[in-house]
């Protein structure tokens, strides 16, 4: 299902910070940020990504922190009160 086909009322913009061990230096941690539309609280897209990670990547996952925004809406724009030009 493409992003445009997802019903906005159910999907949330989900961000996960995945901390993992470097394959060549297991005592060193590195972080990777993943972001996608997903269904809270089960996060099926994130779970599929983590399963892919475990099957195909060498860096062992240390921890995952997840945050998600509220209902996805259209962006809001407002007119600028002042325009400044800096040379």
HELIX and SHEET records of a PDB file:
HELIX    1   1 UNK A    3  UNK A    5  5                                   3    
HELIX    2   2 UNK A   44  UNK A   56  1                                  13    
SHEET    1   A 3 UNK A  29  UNK A  39  0                                        
SHEET    2   A 3 UNK A  11  UNK A  21 -1                                        
SHEET    3   A 3 UNK A  61  UNK A  71 -1                                        
END                                                                             
